[in-house]
């Protein structure tokens, strides 16, 4: 496997870990129908960053092989990628 593909796979895995941490911290939720992630109104994003730091500090298997900064960056990206105000696909279907 080439180094570019390996790096892409690691970035994807880090993003998935970031999203998982955000879900565990109840910052984002997944739509049970569409699997789309969206931000929970009123959630404190700091909870996800604290949880990520704790997981790295404790050597949790979820974050194995990643450093603290990579995990924090992946949490930031996951929050940025999550939509707000519920699942966009559900909202679109409701409008139709």
Backbone torsions as a table, in degrees:
resi	resn	phi	psi	omega
1	UNK	NA	137.2	-179.6
2	UNK	-73.5	159.4	-177.5
3	UNK	-67.3	-32.6	178.8
4	UNK	-65.6	-42.8	179.2
5	UNK	-66.8	-40.6	179.1
6	UNK	-61.5	-42.5	179.8
7	UNK	-66.1	-40.0	177.2
8	UNK	-62.3	-41.2	179.1
9	UNK	-65.4	-39.1	177.8
10	UNK	-66.8	-39.7	178.0
11	UNK	-64.0	-41.3	178.3
12	UNK	-64.1	-43.8	179.5
13	UNK	-63.4	-42.0	178.6
14	UNK	-62.3	-40.4	179.0
15	UNK	-63.5	-43.3	178.6
16	UNK	-63.0	-39.0	177.1
17	UNK	-64.2	-44.0	177.7
18	UNK	-58.6	-42.7	179.1
19	UNK	-67.0	-40.0	178.8
20	UNK	-62.2	-42.7	178.5
21	UNK	-63.7	-42.0	178.1
22	UNK	-62.3	-38.0	176.5
23	UNK	-66.1	-45.0	179.3
24	UNK	-61.3	-34.9	-179.9
25	UNK	-84.2	0.1	179.8
26	UNK	61.0	36.8	175.0
27	UNK	-89.5	-36.4	176.5
28	UNK	-126.0	157.5	173.5
29	UNK	-127.8	154.9	175.5
30	UNK	-102.8	137.1	174.3
31	UNK	-66.7	127.8	-178.8
32	UNK	-67.4	-18.8	-179.1
33	UNK	-91.1	-47.1	-171.2
34	UNK	-107.0	-8.4	-178.1
35	UNK	65.8	10.4	176.1
36	UNK	-74.4	144.0	177.9
37	UNK	-99.2	143.6	176.6
38	UNK	-143.5	154.1	-178.3
39	UNK	-72.8	144.3	175.4
40	UNK	-86.8	125.8	-179.4
41	UNK	-60.6	132.3	177.0
42	UNK	81.4	0.0	-179.7
43	UNK	-73.1	145.3	-179.8
44	UNK	-94.1	111.3	-177.6
45	UNK	-59.2	-26.2	-179.7
46	UNK	-59.6	-27.7	178.6
47	UNK	-60.3	-40.4	-180.0
48	UNK	-67.2	-42.2	179.4
49	UNK	-65.2	-39.9	178.1
50	UNK	-65.2	-44.1	179.3
51	UNK	-62.3	-43.5	178.5
52	UNK	-60.2	-43.6	178.9
53	UNK	-63.6	-41.0	178.8
54	UNK	-64.1	-42.9	-179.9
55	UNK	-62.3	-40.9	178.1
56	UNK	-66.8	-47.2	-179.2
57	UNK	-57.4	-41.4	-176.7
58	UNK	-84.6	-2.6	178.8
59	UNK	68.8	34.8	-179.4
60	UNK	-60.5	144.7	-178.0
61	UNK	-62.5	-28.2	-180.0
62	UNK	-59.4	-37.5	-174.9
63	UNK	-106.0	12.6	-178.0
64	UNK	-56.5	131.9	177.8
65	UNK	90.8	-3.2	-179.9
66	UNK	-117.2	144.2	176.8
67	UNK	-87.1	169.2	-175.5
68	UNK	-58.8	-45.4	-177.2
69	UNK	-63.2	-39.1	178.5
70	UNK	-62.7	-42.4	179.7
71	UNK	-65.9	-44.0	179.3
72	UNK	-64.0	-39.2	176.6
73	UNK	-64.3	-37.9	179.8
74	UNK	-69.3	-33.2	175.9
75	UNK	-66.5	-44.6	179.0
76	UNK	-59.1	-44.2	179.9
77	UNK	-66.0	-39.3	179.7
78	UNK	-64.2	-41.4	178.1
79	UNK	-64.7	-42.5	179.9
80	UNK	-65.2	-34.9	-177.8
81	UNK	-79.0	-22.7	-177.9
82	UNK	-72.5	137.2	175.5
83	UNK	-75.2	178.3	178.4
84	UNK	-125.4	164.5	176.9
85	UNK	60.4	42.1	175.0
86	UNK	90.5	-179.0	-177.5
87	UNK	-71.3	124.0	-179.7
88	UNK	-64.7	-34.8	-180.0
89	UNK	-69.3	-39.1	176.0
90	UNK	-64.6	-41.6	179.0
91	UNK	-64.2	-40.2	179.7
92	UNK	-64.8	-43.4	179.6
93	UNK	-65.3	-33.3	179.3
94	UNK	-69.4	-32.9	179.6
95	UNK	-73.3	-26.6	-176.8
96	UNK	-75.8	NA	NA
